[in-house]
Amino acid sequence: MKRQDVIELFSRLRELDPHPTTELEYGTPFQLLVAVTLSAQSTDVGVNKVTRRLFPVAPTPQAMAALGEDGIRPYIASLGLFNGKARNVAALSQIIVEQHDGEVPADRKALEALPGVGRKTANVVLNTAFGVPAIAVDTHIFRISNRTGLAPGKDVNAVEAKLEKVVPAEFKQDAHHWLILHGRYVCKARKPDCPQCVISDLCRCKSKTPAAH
């Protein structure tokens, strides 16, 4: 995709939603970290349902560590992979208390050293909690980057590297959220809503956009 088209793409997404943010509910960087960790193979709606009950009981790393794996598990049992998630949340909470004075580190390496925290989760926390212009590539962003021709790549790391290069600096802070929301509600996996897409004329995937081209 040409640079001018990239600028136009993000300009239109920004016009639609000037201040995008995550749909996960949280009050602190720690709560965001837990929510993103719980969101693997789960919907934001499902995660919000469990954190509305969990966070009032354990709002801090200290309280979450005290609750422990066995205490966390019943709150998140409706989520996929809940056993592993309970184990990871309890362990990362303990590490944050013991190694980071109870504060979520604003550092990629330290975040990725936490149990259950990969590059995508670290990027979301760095971006949303600490204002770092990182781009977390989830299934939506991977799909859109390849489908539109914005930043094609064979895996999430390749797409992230390409996005880092092609997304202009003025859009980098919010690019992650714009692309996720566009993928969730418009450029859906099985049935993209091309007639309602504000960037359809810029999209390279003509086979999916008969009504727009």
N, C-alpha and C positions, 0 to 999 in steps of 0.2 A: 504494500500500500504506500502510495506517495506521501511525503511529509505533509503536504497541504491537505490531503485527504484525512490524515491522522488528526491534524489540528481541527479540521471541520467536524470530524466524528466526536471528539471530546467536547468541542464547543457546543454541539447540539445536546449531548448528554448533560452537560453542565446547565444549559438553559432549562432543561426539564426538571433538574434537581440540583439547585445550587449548593446545597449543603448535605450531601449524602453521608450516611453513617451505617454502622452495622445494625441489623435487626435483633441482635442478641441484647438482652436486658442485663445491665450491670451498673454498679455504682462506683467501683474502684478498679484500678489496674488488676488487682488480684482476682476480683470477681469476673472481669473480662477474660483473664487467663483461664480460669476454671471453666467458664462458659464455652470458650473456644475448644478447650480440651474435650469437653463433653459432646461437642457438636460433630465429631467424626462419625460418619455414616448415620447421622441423625439430622432432623430438620431443626431450624432455629425455633420454630413454634414448639416442638417437643422439648427442646432444651429450656426454653423460657418457662414452660410448665413446671419442670422439676426445680429450676433455680428459684422460682418464686417461693417454694417451700424450703429449699436448702439454705439459701443465703440469710434469711432471718435467723436461722439457728446457728449458722457458721459463716459469719460475714468476713472474717479475717483469717489469715494463715494460721494464727495461733488456735482459733476456735475450730478450724477445719482439721488441723492436725490432732487436736484433742478428741474430735469426733471419731477420727480413725476410719480405716477401710470398712469395718463392720458397721459403723454408724452411718457412713455415707451411703452405703449400698442400697438401703431401703428407699432413700429419697430419689435415686436415679434408676431404679429397677425397670422403669418403662422404656429406657433408652437401649439401643443396641450396644453390645459389648460392655454392658454395665459393670461386670465384675472387674475387667481390666481397667476401666475408667475409674472405678472407686479406688482401686489400688494405686493408680497413678496420681490421682488428686490428693490422696492422703500423703503419699510420698513426696510430691512436689511441695506441698504445704509445709511439711517437716523441714525440707531442705531450705525453703525460703526463710523459715524461722531461724534455723541454725546457722546458715551460711550467708544470709543477706539481710540480717537484722529485721526480718519481718516485712521487707519491702521487695516487690517484684523488680528484678534487675532490668534496666533499660539497655540491655546489651545482648546482642544476638547469640554470642557464644554461650553466655551464662543461661539464657533462656533455653537454648537447644540442649543444654546439659540436664535440664529438668526431665523427670520421667514423663513420657507421653507427649512431649513437646517437640515437634519437628519443625522444619523450616517454615512451612505454611503458617502454623500456629504462632511461631515467633514473629513472622512478618505482620500478622494481624495485630498482635499486641503492640509491636513497635509502632505501627502506623496509627492505630486507633487510640491507644493509651498515651503514647509518647510523642506523637506528631512526626515520626520519621517517615519520609516518603517511600516506604517499602511497598512492594506489590506482591500480595499473597496469591498464588495461582491455585485456585480450586477447580473443580470439574467445570463450573460455569465459565470461568475465565479461560481455561484451556480450550473449551469448545469454541467460544466466541473468537479467540485469537486465531484459531485455525480456520474456522468457518468463514470469517470475514476477510481473512488475509492480513489482519492487523499485525500479528506476530506469530506466524506459523512455527511449529516445533514438534518434535517427536515425543517429548516428555515435558513434565511441568518445569523442570530446571531449564530446558532449552527455551520454553515460552517465557519464563521469567527473565532470562537473560536478554531475550529479544525485546520484551516490553521495556526493560530498563534502558535500552538503546533508543527505541522509537517514540516513547511517550515524552512529549515536551515537558520541561521542568514545571511549567505553570499548572499542569494537570496531574502531576505525579502523586501528590498527596491524596487525591480523591479518586484516582483512576481505578483502584482496586474495588471501591464500593460501586462506582458507576457500572463497571463491567459485570460484577456479581448481580446487581439488581436487574440489569438488562437481560442477563442470561436466565435469571429466575422467573421473570414475568413476561418477557417478549421473545427473546431468542432461545426458546425452550428446546430441549434436546430432541424430542420426538415430533413436536408440531410447532415450529417457530411461527410466531404471529407476524409474518412479513408485511402484510398490509398496514399494520399499526406501527411498524418500525421506523423511527426517525432517521436511521442511518442506512436504510435499505439500498439507496442509490449509490452508496459508497462500498457496499458489500460485494465481495468477489464470488460469493456462493450463489450464482445465478440459478442453479437448478432448484434451489430452495425458495426462490423469491419470484415465482412467475407473475404474481400480482403487482410486483413493484418495479419490474424492468420492462 
